[in-house]
Amino acid sequence: MVKATFTLDDDTVLTLRKTAQRLDKPQSAVVRDAIHEYAAHAGRLSEDERRQMLRAIDAFLSQPPDRTRAAVAKELREVRLTRRRGGRRTT
């Protein structure tokens, strides 16, 4: 193991000490567990964020399309043709 030094505010230290005492674990074990737990969830959406995104998707999908199927099909054909030719090749 590597020994590390961190600066924590008073409230965080108090919370760490109380948690370690309640769990009957060393403070370093509580910090390790907390870091592993945080890393497992870092970058994931919270439940509220997930619900908000789903509402936005539902709202988008409930709107009528602003183009015809023929217009969409034409655009897709143009995109595919452009890709087959090597892209736009703009400078």
C-alpha positions, 0 to 999 in steps of 0.5 A: 500500500501507498501512504498518502496525505490529503487535506480535508475540511472539518465536517468531512473529517468528522463524518469520516470518523463517525462512519469509521466508528459506526462501521468499526473499520479503520478510517483508511478502509472507509476512505478506500471503500468510498473511493471504490464506490465513487469510481463505480458511479462516476460519470453515470447519470443520477436518477433525476438526470436520467428521468429528465433525459427520458422526458426530453426524448419522450417530448421529442418523439411526440412531435410530428416529423417536419419532413416527409419520408421521401425527403429523409430517404433522399438525404440518406441516399446523398449521405451514403453516396458521399461516404462511398466517394470518400467524404466531402474532402473539404479543406 
